[in-house]
Structure formats: C-alpha cells, structure tokens
C-alpha cells in the first residue's frame, strides 16, 4: 500500500444514480487524504474497488463461504486493505450481512442519509396509491400501508425500524445532504446528531448523470415554433413522477394547450431517443451533465419541472438545472421544497396543486404565461446566481468526520487475519475473467 495512511471502505448498492455519483465524486476530491475502497455489496458477493493514487482502480470479487461468520468475512477485507473505518451509503442489497458484521466488529462506521430506507422499505414513503404518505410514523398505520403493497406485505415495520435503530446507535458519524433528510432521520430515530453536508455540484467532477458519455449529443428535433418547452431531468421512474408526467402530457393533448415536455434523461418505460407523433413528449435519453445547458438550449426549455410522487433528500438534477440557469417548479415537500424556498429560484406547487395533475399543469401554464414574464425573468436571474455546494467543501467536512471517528475509536484492524495472497489473486482473477 502507498499514499495516505488511513483507508475508508464505502458500501453501496451498485444501482448507480446519485448515491454512486456522490461516492465517486467524494473519492476524486479526497484521494490525497484517504485511501478509498468501494464495496458494491450484493448479498454474499462483494466487488471491492481499490482506488489507486493515480486515479486508476483494481477490482476484486469476494464471495462469503457457507458458514463463514459475517464479521470474519468483512474482517478479512478490512485487514487486507488496511481499512480504518466504513462509510455506509446504501445497504439495501447486503442489509443482513453488514448489520451482522458490524454488530460484532470494532470497526468504526458512519452513515450518509441518501434515502429514508431505514425508516420505510418503500424508500420514498409512497403509500398504496403511489403518492407520498406524509412521513407517517404510527407503526399500525405503516403496517396497513405495507400490507396493501405486494412488494412489502411481509415486512414487520416494527422489527424493520428496530434493526436500523440498533445500527444507527453504533454510528460514529451521521451525515445528511439537507435539513429535511436530517429531520426525517431523527423523526423516526430520535436522539441522533446529524451533520448537514450538501452534495457537491456534479459538474465539477465531470461525472456522467445518468448514463454514458456522449461527446457530441444529438437532440431529437422539435417543431420550429414558439411553443414553450418544460424539461424533466434524469432517470424518471414512478417515484420521480413518470406516471404523473404521462398524465400531464395527456391533459395537454385533451385541452389543446401550447406546452410540450422533454425528458432529458429517460423514463422507466422509454429510454429514448423517442418522440410522440404530436411532439408533445420527447425523450432524449442518457446524457452527460456537462452538456446539459446546451441540451436545454437546443430543446428550447424554459422551465424544469419535478413532478415527483415522493420526496427527495437532495437532488443532483436540481443543482444541474440551476447551474444551467433554469428556474424550477417542485413539490411542496422534501429537499426540493427546502432548497427552492432558500434560494427563491423557482416555484412550489401547493399541496392541493401537487395532488392534482390538472392543477399542476395550470400552475405551469401560469408560470409561463406572457403576463408573468417579468416574474419569470427574475427567477431566471436568481437561478443563474445560485451558489452551488462545492466538492472541496463536501470533502473537507466529510473527512473531518472520518478523522474524528478514527481518533475517537482506535481500531486495531491490522490485528485481524488478512487474506492469503493466493486468495487475493483469485479474487482479482474472478473479476478479470
């Protein structure tokens, strides 16, 4: 091993998206201070990336043997790579294993609240009707809600929260990217101190959100007219409002309104490039965030909408929209509402408006109306002037938590049993083959 003395193991789910982007951006901004390892942990199969001093990486594939204690499995990885603490980001695909491993380990660990999965297995507090439940805490109400959803009907919500309460009790640090996310964690798990550390602006790292790099992206042609375009950004599934967007498009058609929508990103059922016959809806497909301002210009998008069915804990795409100088319209809850209220670079639907696609669309039409051009121009100016959280600040504040955790809880990880060189070679070979 070379470079920094201390090492940190990041645990993620491997689904990509904002969580993985955040981890990789944090690594890029802090590799001179810590050695970084990323565990893409899926059940008993863990891919561990060793991030090298020169920006490269080696990937090892580890499998837990039948009957092997979880703390021994984790301990072998920790000892082999000289890990001093673990940073949990998302444990949804290794929940049982990591909880068991950390319960019997002296390894310091912390957690960043990327979502509210610890409080509710739906992750985004979606009730049986597919809409935000309002962050219900009553266990009886929550049990009935989960029972009405086939994917969650077998989950005991009391036991679910108890397991995560125990895990949180052992955390050396807790970080949330917004006040709303921190408040939600302490709403369900009181008594914890949570530090607010906003995610650094994605454009600074040059990372791709959400998809693959396209050096010269090709747009889908829109009709040459003056119909205003409203953009929706990112990977848009049901929780981000995919079905709501489809209903908004149908309303535009039925009412003959002069509005069209473009998804710069993709829907869960349309990955793009694609356009409806009447050009009311266009899907661009995966995009490079460094091209977003140009894409919004080429699609003539004036406003960015977030028709989400549930809350978000931060939203990289909101940062992207403001970086491109576009005002936004967002739901009246979650980090989106918090950030818009603080910066005034957009609008919030009222609760009544958000619950009705007809009212959502009416508000969009009002925002874009010529009579409101002055107010809209002022929102554009505020969007362009928005200060964005920096990667440097995010890294500095996060590493301060790492430093304090290592000093507060001495970890004799080097005393654990390291993996034999032949086992390490096999782990590397399995990944390469």
DRENGUGU-682691 format. One record per residue (C-alpha): x negated, y, z; residue number from 1. Coordinates in Angstrom, 2 decimals. Example, Ala and Ser with C-alpha at 12.3 -4.5 7.8 and 13.67 -1.06 7.14 Angstrom:
2
X,Y,Z,resi
-12.30,-4.50,7.80,1
-13.67,-1.06,7.14,2
END
This chain:
433
X,Y,Z,resi
0.00,0.00,0.00,1
-1.15,3.55,-0.72,2
0.24,7.04,-0.32,3
2.34,8.12,2.68,4
2.09,6.07,5.86,5
5.80,5.73,6.58,6
8.30,3.81,4.47,7
12.08,4.01,4.21,8
14.46,1.37,2.82,9
17.58,2.80,1.14,10
20.56,0.43,0.98,11
23.02,0.98,-1.89,12
25.78,-0.97,-3.64,13
24.48,-0.88,-7.21,14
27.63,0.61,-8.75,15
25.78,3.72,-9.88,16
27.59,7.04,-9.72,17
26.94,9.91,-7.36,18
25.61,7.80,-4.50,19
22.86,6.22,-6.55,20
22.07,9.54,-8.20,21
21.68,11.14,-4.79,22
19.29,8.43,-3.59,23
17.07,8.65,-6.66,24
17.05,12.46,-6.53,25
16.05,12.31,-2.86,26
13.22,9.91,-3.70,27
11.94,12.13,-6.50,28
11.94,15.14,-4.19,29
10.16,13.44,-1.29,30
7.86,10.70,-2.55,31
4.79,12.55,-1.25,32
6.10,12.42,2.32,33
7.55,8.88,2.48,34
7.18,5.63,0.63,35
10.60,4.67,-0.74,36
12.22,1.30,-1.35,37
15.75,0.84,-2.70,38
17.70,-2.31,-1.85,39
20.55,-2.98,-4.24,40
22.17,-5.37,-1.83,41
24.82,-7.77,-3.12,42
25.70,-10.50,-0.66,43
22.68,-12.75,-0.22,44
20.95,-11.39,-3.33,45
18.90,-8.24,-2.84,46
16.98,-6.42,-5.56,47
14.34,-4.28,-3.91,48
12.74,-1.50,-5.93,49
9.32,-0.37,-4.79,50
8.90,3.25,-5.92,51
5.26,3.89,-6.73,52
3.15,7.02,-6.25,53
3.07,7.75,-9.98,54
6.86,7.65,-10.35,55
6.99,4.07,-11.63,56
8.55,1.16,-9.83,57
8.31,-2.57,-9.28,58
11.45,-4.60,-8.72,59
11.64,-7.77,-6.60,60
14.57,-10.15,-6.34,61
15.09,-11.75,-2.93,62
17.61,-14.44,-2.02,63
18.54,-15.34,1.54,64
18.17,-19.05,2.15,65
21.04,-21.11,3.57,66
20.99,-20.85,7.35,67
18.35,-18.11,7.40,68
19.23,-15.53,10.08,69
20.04,-12.14,8.60,70
17.60,-10.36,10.88,71
14.82,-12.69,9.67,72
15.74,-12.06,6.03,73
15.72,-8.28,6.50,74
12.67,-8.53,8.75,75
10.62,-10.26,6.07,76
11.35,-7.45,3.58,77
10.70,-4.76,6.19,78
7.38,-6.26,7.30,79
6.14,-6.99,3.78,80
6.67,-3.44,2.53,81
5.83,-1.65,5.76,82
9.29,-0.15,6.23,83
9.73,2.11,9.27,84
13.45,2.86,9.00,85
16.51,2.11,6.89,86
18.85,4.65,5.33,87
22.32,3.21,4.67,88
24.18,4.83,1.77,89
26.75,2.22,0.81,90
27.02,-1.26,2.31,91
30.22,-2.37,0.57,92
28.56,-5.32,-1.15,93
26.45,-6.51,1.80,94
28.58,-5.46,4.77,95
28.47,-8.70,6.79,96
24.77,-9.24,6.24,97
23.49,-5.77,7.01,98
25.68,-5.43,10.12,99
24.39,-8.77,11.42,100
20.79,-7.92,10.53,101
20.75,-4.50,12.20,102
22.56,-5.74,15.32,103
19.55,-7.95,16.08,104
16.80,-5.64,14.88,105
14.86,-2.77,16.43,106
14.56,-1.12,13.01,107
15.81,2.50,13.25,108
18.54,3.27,10.77,109
20.82,6.11,9.74,110
23.82,6.63,7.51,111
24.96,9.17,4.94,112
28.73,9.58,4.57,113
29.13,9.23,0.81,114
32.71,7.98,1.23,115
35.12,7.06,4.03,116
34.91,3.29,3.59,117
34.08,2.81,7.28,118
37.47,4.27,8.21,119
39.57,2.75,5.43,120
38.85,-0.07,2.96,121
40.65,1.85,0.19,122
37.63,4.22,0.37,123
39.63,7.30,-0.72,124
42.63,6.99,1.62,125
45.01,6.03,-1.18,126
48.38,4.76,0.03,127
50.50,2.15,-1.75,128
51.85,4.86,-4.09,129
48.30,5.61,-5.27,130
48.22,9.01,-3.59,131
46.29,10.46,-0.65,132
47.75,9.39,2.69,133
46.62,12.49,4.54,134
43.95,10.62,6.54,135
46.32,8.64,8.71,136
44.72,7.32,11.90,137
47.54,5.33,13.51,138
46.48,1.68,13.24,139
50.06,0.43,12.89,140
50.82,2.79,10.02,141
47.50,1.90,8.37,142
48.18,-1.84,8.75,143
51.54,-1.50,6.99,144
49.94,0.59,4.25,145
47.22,-2.01,3.62,146
49.75,-4.86,3.72,147
51.57,-3.19,0.82,148
48.41,-3.27,-1.33,149
47.39,-6.76,-2.56,150
43.67,-5.98,-2.56,151
43.72,-5.06,1.14,152
46.60,-7.01,2.66,153
44.35,-9.48,4.53,154
42.26,-6.81,6.26,155
42.70,-6.25,10.00,156
42.22,-2.48,10.21,157
41.58,-2.53,13.97,158
38.75,-5.06,13.58,159
37.51,-3.22,10.47,160
37.06,0.03,12.35,161
35.63,-1.70,15.42,162
32.83,-3.28,13.36,163
31.88,0.04,11.84,164
32.15,1.77,15.20,165
29.50,-0.60,16.53,166
27.28,0.01,13.51,167
27.58,3.79,13.88,168
26.77,3.54,17.58,169
23.29,2.30,16.67,170
22.55,5.04,14.11,171
19.51,7.21,14.72,172
20.99,9.89,12.46,173
24.22,10.66,10.61,174
24.37,12.94,7.58,175
27.38,14.23,5.63,176
27.32,16.34,2.46,177
30.27,18.52,3.54,178
32.03,19.65,6.68,179
35.14,17.79,5.56,180
33.24,14.50,5.30,181
31.69,15.03,8.74,182
35.08,15.90,10.25,183
36.67,12.80,8.75,184
33.98,10.55,10.18,185
34.42,11.98,13.67,186
38.22,11.88,13.28,187
38.02,8.08,13.11,188
34.82,7.59,15.12,189
34.66,10.34,17.77,190
31.59,11.28,19.73,191
29.01,11.38,16.95,192
26.84,14.32,15.94,193
26.82,14.61,12.16,194
24.44,16.94,10.33,195
25.75,18.69,7.21,196
23.24,18.40,4.34,197
24.69,19.29,0.95,198
23.58,17.21,-2.02,199
21.01,18.93,-4.21,200
22.12,20.15,-7.61,201
21.95,17.24,-10.11,202
20.48,19.29,-12.94,203
17.27,19.82,-11.01,204
16.31,16.16,-11.08,205
17.01,15.65,-14.76,206
19.12,12.61,-13.88,207
21.93,11.46,-16.11,208
25.51,11.65,-14.86,209
27.33,9.48,-15.55,210
25.76,7.26,-18.19,211
22.88,7.16,-20.61,212
20.66,9.87,-22.04,213
21.64,11.35,-25.34,214
19.03,13.79,-26.56,215
21.45,15.29,-29.10,216
25.04,14.57,-28.15,217
27.70,14.57,-30.83,218
31.05,16.07,-29.89,219
34.45,14.94,-31.17,220
35.79,17.69,-33.40,221
38.72,19.74,-32.14,222
41.14,21.60,-34.41,223
39.95,25.08,-35.32,224
42.47,27.13,-33.36,225
42.78,29.20,-30.22,226
44.47,26.57,-28.04,227
42.71,26.66,-24.64,228
40.90,23.51,-23.55,229
40.79,22.21,-19.98,230
37.90,19.87,-19.17,231
37.82,16.94,-16.74,232
34.32,15.73,-15.87,233
32.70,12.42,-15.02,234
33.84,8.83,-14.65,235
37.59,9.23,-14.12,236
39.39,6.27,-12.56,237
42.70,6.19,-10.68,238
41.29,7.89,-7.58,239
39.85,10.71,-9.71,240
43.21,11.15,-11.42,241
43.14,9.05,-14.61,242
46.87,8.25,-14.49,243
47.72,11.80,-13.48,244
45.77,13.13,-16.45,245
47.69,10.81,-18.78,246
50.96,12.15,-17.37,247
49.76,15.74,-17.79,248
49.00,15.02,-21.44,249
52.49,13.59,-21.96,250
54.03,16.66,-20.36,251
52.06,18.92,-22.72,252
53.42,16.95,-25.67,253
57.02,16.92,-24.49,254
57.02,20.63,-23.81,255
55.00,21.64,-26.85,256
52.56,23.57,-24.68,257
49.42,25.23,-26.02,258
46.92,23.34,-23.86,259
44.62,20.43,-24.61,260
42.44,18.30,-22.38,261
38.95,16.92,-22.92,262
37.25,14.37,-20.68,263
33.51,14.96,-20.75,264
32.73,11.54,-19.36,265
35.18,8.69,-19.65,266
38.41,7.19,-18.34,267
38.65,3.76,-16.78,268
40.51,2.54,-19.88,269
38.94,4.75,-22.59,270
35.18,5.02,-22.68,271
35.00,7.22,-25.78,272
34.27,8.87,-28.08,273
38.02,8.98,-28.75,274
40.78,11.44,-29.58,275
44.56,11.17,-29.66,276
46.25,11.73,-33.02,277
47.51,15.15,-31.94,278
44.17,16.11,-30.31,279
45.93,16.79,-27.00,280
43.44,14.45,-25.30,281
39.80,13.91,-26.26,282
37.32,11.63,-24.50,283
33.67,12.48,-25.12,284
32.05,9.51,-23.38,285
28.96,9.30,-21.16,286
26.91,12.47,-21.10,287
23.60,13.91,-19.96,288
24.32,16.55,-17.31,289
21.60,18.75,-18.78,290
23.79,19.08,-21.89,291
26.99,19.95,-20.03,292
27.02,23.71,-20.55,293
26.54,23.19,-24.29,294
29.25,20.50,-24.37,295
31.73,22.75,-22.58,296
30.96,25.48,-25.11,297
31.41,23.17,-28.07,298
34.72,21.87,-26.72,299
35.74,25.49,-26.00,300
36.59,24.51,-22.42,301
37.54,27.49,-20.27,302
38.56,25.70,-17.07,303
37.51,22.47,-15.32,304
40.33,20.59,-13.55,305
40.11,17.91,-10.85,306
43.46,16.05,-10.96,307
42.31,13.71,-8.18,308
44.70,11.40,-6.36,309
42.42,11.24,-3.32,310
39.76,13.35,-1.57,311
36.05,13.61,-2.29,312
33.21,14.02,0.19,313
31.14,16.33,-2.06,314
31.47,16.15,-5.90,315
28.43,16.48,-8.12,316
30.73,17.36,-11.00,317
31.92,20.46,-9.16,318
28.29,21.55,-8.89,319
27.90,20.84,-12.60,320
30.98,22.88,-13.52,321
29.78,25.92,-11.61,322
26.25,25.56,-12.97,323
27.82,25.78,-16.43,324
29.72,28.93,-15.43,325
33.21,27.39,-15.37,326
35.82,28.08,-12.70,327
37.79,25.10,-11.42,328
41.20,24.07,-10.14,329
41.21,21.44,-7.39,330
43.49,19.59,-4.92,331
44.17,21.25,-1.55,332
42.08,18.81,0.50,333
38.66,17.24,0.84,334
35.29,18.71,-0.02,335
36.62,20.12,-3.30,336
39.01,22.42,-1.42,337
36.34,23.25,1.17,338
33.82,24.28,-1.45,339
36.26,26.27,-3.57,340
37.56,28.12,-0.51,341
33.99,29.02,0.46,342
32.94,30.23,-2.99,343
36.24,31.51,-4.43,344
35.09,30.36,-7.88,345
38.37,28.70,-8.75,346
41.84,27.84,-7.54,347
43.51,25.26,-5.34,348
46.84,23.69,-6.11,349
49.19,23.94,-3.17,350
50.25,20.66,-1.61,351
53.62,20.91,-3.35,352
51.94,21.61,-6.70,353
49.46,18.76,-6.29,354
52.28,16.28,-5.63,355
53.98,17.12,-8.94,356
52.27,16.90,-12.34,357
54.86,19.36,-13.67,358
53.78,21.91,-11.07,359
50.09,21.15,-11.61,360
50.48,21.86,-15.31,361
52.48,25.02,-14.68,362
49.69,26.32,-12.44,363
47.06,25.54,-15.09,364
49.14,27.40,-17.70,365
49.45,30.36,-15.34,366
45.70,30.46,-14.68,367
45.01,30.50,-18.41,368
47.78,32.96,-19.30,369
46.64,36.18,-21.08,370
48.37,38.20,-18.37,371
45.88,36.79,-15.85,372
42.77,37.35,-17.99,373
41.22,39.79,-15.52,374
41.53,37.40,-12.56,375
40.17,34.59,-14.72,376
37.15,36.65,-15.79,377
36.41,37.44,-12.14,378
36.47,33.71,-11.31,379
34.05,33.07,-14.18,380
31.66,35.66,-12.76,381
31.84,34.05,-9.31,382
31.21,30.60,-10.81,383
28.11,31.86,-12.58,384
26.85,33.45,-9.38,385
27.38,30.39,-7.18,386
24.29,29.38,-5.24,387
23.63,25.67,-5.60,388
22.15,23.44,-2.90,389
18.58,22.60,-3.88,390
16.90,19.24,-3.93,391
14.00,20.68,-1.95,392
16.26,21.79,0.90,393
18.16,18.50,0.86,394
14.92,16.51,1.00,395
13.37,18.67,3.73,396
16.36,18.38,6.04,397
16.78,14.64,5.40,398
13.12,13.92,6.04,399
13.33,15.87,9.28,400
15.91,13.27,10.39,401
13.56,10.50,9.28,402
10.65,12.00,11.24,403
12.72,12.43,14.40,404
14.07,8.88,14.13,405
10.60,7.36,13.82,406
9.28,9.37,16.76,407
12.27,8.66,18.96,408
12.36,4.92,18.38,409
8.98,3.26,17.94,410
9.32,0.30,15.60,411
6.75,-2.49,15.60,412
7.70,-3.68,12.14,413
4.17,-4.77,11.34,414
4.57,-7.46,14.02,415
7.31,-9.15,12.04,416
6.50,-12.06,9.80,417
5.53,-10.85,6.35,418
6.49,-12.77,3.26,419
3.76,-15.02,1.93,420
2.03,-13.75,-1.24,421
3.41,-16.67,-3.23,422
6.97,-15.77,-2.16,423
6.38,-12.17,-3.17,424
5.07,-13.25,-6.58,425
8.13,-15.45,-7.04,426
10.43,-12.58,-6.14,427
8.73,-10.41,-8.75,428
8.77,-13.24,-11.31,429
12.52,-13.83,-10.85,430
13.16,-10.20,-11.73,431
10.87,-10.22,-14.76,432
12.12,-13.50,-16.21,433
END
